[in-house]
């Protein structure tokens, strides 16, 4: 076998790539039919993440086992885990503390030697200790880890918050790293769905607290158990059907998950990455950090530092300089990212293809075009351009900024 971790003849692959239905809609590839496709979005709601079929297809076609795959805007870890399960070596970074915390926790659970079913049974047995007469909030460390408990409390009914505090207490007192990982992912995954705010991530990002008419009771422990069961069952199925032990061991032996703005990330050596595969933030469309407000509160992390460093955040859209700032930051990110790629290596960006039906889109379209053009000034030559349609979904309450119909999949090669 060649030591080259890349598939070098893109011309031969172009026909295959252009014949793929990149919409993966209305019937996307099923993980039951193809167990290599792991959908991180099933285990935590995170806005504007790309579907796992995209990185799965590109990694499988363009690289060979042991290739180094880097996602500098990691999000929920979609590229990271597709690379891991395809026996590549994943590396990722993100400005969002929740993002990198989630990826680390999920990586812990993918350890091939773990018996997650036993872990799940232990957690289930502890739930029998729940009592409505115990004030679990008093058992939590409010000075450090749970210093934002009062902020979190505002989003729930008294009964729901009491049950949440019980789960927080069980998670905080366990010393077992695997149990803690399963607890934290499953708790975090339900924080939004069991809250009283029912208008989507935008209201959470904007810190719009629930109104009285939104108050509803939820079976918190049952919601937690459902999330836990889905998480454990799916990971065990992947572990049973896939042989990724080699890539897991190699990845575990070095730091591969970085909480960092790509502009300040210095731990990844120049000319060390085979394939950068990512969906950068789109201009003025999503607040990744503050959309995870409830998880930040639960993990005890102040979100302000991350929020201020976020590129292209929706919250900055009213600033006159917001789009120019986005272009400057993305061009700086391009320069940093290009340095990490080996000569002959690949870069793939999934970028928005704005229509011009409203004035907000006209300049954004130009800005995105400039960001893409900037790549060619960095010895990155565009080899293939593909277009995918985004299925029409229920939009947030600010549709003039959120609407997007198409995306481009742009594949570059480093000279």
N, C-alpha and C positions, 0 to 999 in steps of 0.2 A: 504493500500500500504506500502511496506517495505521502511524504511528510507535509505536503502543502495542504492546509486545512480548508482551502477554498476551491470552489468549482470555478475554473478560470475562463471557460468559453461561454461568455454571456450571450454571444450571438446565437449559439445553439439553443440556449434556454429561452431566448426572447419569445419564440413562437409558443412555447409551453406557458410562459408567464402571461402572454396576451390572450391565451385561450381559457384561462381560469376565470370563473365568475367571482370576481373580488367582492361583489355585494354579499355573497354567502347568505342570500335571502331569496325566497322565504324559508328555505330549508338548509340552515347552516350545517356544516359537518358536525356530527354527533360524537361526543366523547365516548359514548357507549360503543359506537361502531369503530372509533379510532381512539384508543385510550391514551394516545400521546398528547391529545389536545386538552389542556387543563385550563379551566375558566375561573380565574381568580375572582371575577365579579360575582360569582355565586356565594362568596363567603364574606363579602363586605361591599356595601354600595359606595362607589367612588365615581365622580362625574367624568364624562367625556373620555372614557377609556376605550382603546380599540379592541375589537374582537380577537380572541386568541388564534383564530384561523389564519389571520394575517402573519403574525410572527412565525407560527408553526410552518406555514407553507414556504416562507422566504428562507428561514433557517435551514429547513430540510433540503431545499433546492440549491441554495447558494453556498452552503458550507458542509464540511465533513466533521466527524466526531473530533472532539478536543479543540475545535476552533474557539477563540475568545470572542464572546458576544457582549457588547456594552450598550446599555440603555441609560443615557444621561438624564432622561426625564422619566423615571421609572414608574411613577404612578402606583398602581396596585400590584405591580410586579409581573405583568403579563408576559413581556419578553423574557424576563429573568427565568421564570419557571418553564417556559417552553424550551429555552436553551438547556436548562438543567436536565429535563426529561428526555431531550434528544441527545444527551451525552456530550453536550458542549460545555464550555466553562463560562458561566454567567457572571457579569459584573454590572452593577447599577448604581445610580446616584439620584437623589431627589432632594429638593429644598424642603419638602414637607416631612416633618418629624414623624407624623403618623404613618406615612407611606413606608419609610425605611424600617420603622418599628414593626409594621405588619409583615413586611417581607422577611425580616429576621425571624419573627414568630412562626411564620408558615414554613420557612426553611427548616426550623427545628423539628417540625412535625414530619417532614419528608425523610428524616433519617431512616435508612432502610432497615436498621436493626431494631427499631422500636416496635412494641406491641401496643398499638393505639386502642385496640378494642378493650384491653384491660384498663388502660388509662381512662377511657370513656366510662367504664363500669364504676371505677372509683369515684369519678365526679358525680355520676348519677346517685350513688349511695349517699354522698354528702348532702344532696339536696333534701333528703328526708329530715335533716336537722332544722329545717326552716320553721320558725315560730313567729306568729304575728305579734307576740307579746314582748319580743326582744328588740331593743333599739340598736340595730346594727351600725347605724351611722356613728354612734359613740365609740364603737370598737375600731374605727378607722383612724389612721394617722392624718389628721387634718392639717398638720403643720408642713408636711412634706408631700408625700405622694398624692394625698387627697385634698390638697389645698384649694382646689376649685370645686369642692363638693356643693357649696352654696349656689354657685353658678349653674351647675348641672341640675340641681333640684328644681329650678324654675321651669323646666321643660316637661315635668311629669306630675301625675296625680300623686297624692300622698301615699296611696296604697301601692302604686307602681314603683315609686321611688324607694319605698321600704323594701320591696322585693329585690330591687337593683342593689341596694346597699348590702343585702344578704349575699348576693353573688360577688360583690366587691370584696366583702369580708372573707369569703371562702378562697377567692383567688389570692388575696394579699397574704394570707397565712400559710399557703403552701410553699414548701421549699423545693419541690420537684419542678425542674425547669420545663419538662414536657407538659405536665399538668397545667402549669401556669400559662404556657403558650396556648393550649387548647381553651382554657378559660378566657384569656384576654381576647383572642380572636372571636370567640362565640359571643362574649358580652358586647364587644364593640360593634359586632355586626347587627345587633338588635337595638342599639341606642336610638337610632332615628325612627325605626318602625314602631317602637312602643312609646315614643314621645307623643305629645298632644299636637305638635306642629305637623299638619298633614298637607302642606303646600310645597313640599319638595326641598331640594338642597338650597335653593336661592334664599328662602326665608331663614334657614339655619345659618347660611353664610352671612346674611345681613343682620343677624342677631334679632330677628323679629320673633318675640316670644308668643307662645300659643294664646289665643283668645279663649274666653270662657266657653263659648259655644263649641270649641274643639275638644273639650275635655272628654276623655273616654277611658274606660278601664280595659286593661289587657292582661291576659294570663302570662306574666313575665317569665315565670319559670318554665312554662311549656314552650314559649318562644325560644328561650335559651336552649332547651333540650332539642328542639327541632334544628336549630342552627348547629349545635354540637354534633348531632347525629349525621347531618348532611356532610359536615366537614370531615369527620372521622371515616365515615363509610367511603367517601370519594377518594380520600388519600390512600386508604388501605387497598382500594381497587387498583389505583395506579401503581402502588408499590408491588402488588402481586403480579401485574402484567408487564411491567417495564423493568429493564435492567439498566439502572442509572447509577449503580453503586460507585463506579469509578469516578464519574464526574462529581458525585456528591462528596466523596472523600477528598478529592483535590480542591474542590471549592471550599469545603469546611476548614481546610488547612491554611487558608489565607483570607485576608479581609476582602470581601467582594461586594459589600453593601455600604454605601457611603451617604450619610446625611450631609449634603453639601450643595450649595449653588455651584453649578458646573463652572461658573466663572472663577471660583475660588478653589476648585478641586485640583490638587497637585499630587495626589497619591498614585495616579495612573501614569505610567511611563510613556514617553513619546514612542511612536512606532511600535506599539505593543498589541494593538487590537486588530482582529481580523475583520470584524463586522460590527458597525454601529447601526443599531436598528431601534428607532424611536418615533414617537409622535410628539413633537415639541408642543409647547403651549400655543394655542391660537390667540390672536390679538383680541383682547377685551371680551372674551367669551365665557371664561370659567374662573371661579375662585376655588382653586384646589385646596388651599390651606383652611380657609374659614368654612368651607363646606363640611370639613371634618371637626368642626368646633366641639361637638359632644364627645368625640373620642379624645381630643386634646385634653378636655376637662377630666375625663376618666383616667388618662395616662399621667395626669399631673404635669402637663407641658404647657408653658406659656406660648401662645400662638403668634404673638405680635412680631417677634423677630423673623419668623418664617414668612409671615404675611407681607412684611415690608420688602422682602427680598424676592418675592414671586414675580416672574417675568410674565407680562401680558395679562395680569389679573383683571377680571371683570370689574372689580371695585375701583380700578383706576380709569375707567372708560370716560369719565366726565372731565378728566384733565385734558387741557388743550394739547399737551405734549405727549399724551399716552401712546399714540401710535408711533411717533418718532422715537420715543424711549424704547418701545418694544423692538423696533428695527435695530437700534443701536445695541441693545442687549443680546438679541439673537445673532447679530453679526459677530459680536464678541464671543458668543457661545460657539458659533461655527468655527472660528479660529482655534478655540481651545479644543474642540472635538476633533477637528481635522488633524491636529498634531498627534493625537493618540493612535491614529489609524496607520497600519503598516503600508508600505508601498505595495500597490496592487490590491489592497483591501477595499472593502465596500462600505458605503454609507447609504442607509435607506431612511428617508424622512416621509412620514405620512402627514401631508399638509392640507389645509382647507382650500377648496376651489369655490370662492365666493361668486355668487351671481351679482348683478348690478341693479337689482330691483329696488334697492333703497340706498339713500345717500351714505349710510354708515358703511355699507359694503364696498363702495367705490374706492375709497382710500385704503381700506384694509386689503383689498385685492392687489393694489399697487405695492403696498408694504410687503406683503407675502412674496410677491414676484421679485422684489429687490433682495429679500432674504435668501431666496433660492438662487438668484443670480450671483450673490456674494460667494456661494460655495465654489463656483467655477474660478474665482480669483484665488482660491486656496488649493489649487492643484487637484480639485475634485471634478471629474468630468462626468456629466450626466449620460448614462448609457441607456436607461429604459425609463419611460414614463407611462404609468397606468392610471386609469380613473375608476373610481368606485362610487356607486350611489349609496346614500345613507337612507335607510328605510324611514318613512315618515313616522315620527313618534310624538307623543304628547309633549308639547313644549312648556318651558317654564313661563312664569307670568311676565317675562320681559322678552317677548318674542322678537322684537326688532333687533335685538343684539344676539339672540341665541340661534336663530334659524340658519341651518346649513344643509344643503342638499347633496353636495358631492365632495369627495376628497381625492387628492392625487397621491399615488405611491411613486416616489421618485428614487431611483437607484443610481448612485454615483460610484465611480471607481477612483481610487487615489493613484495619481501618477507617481 
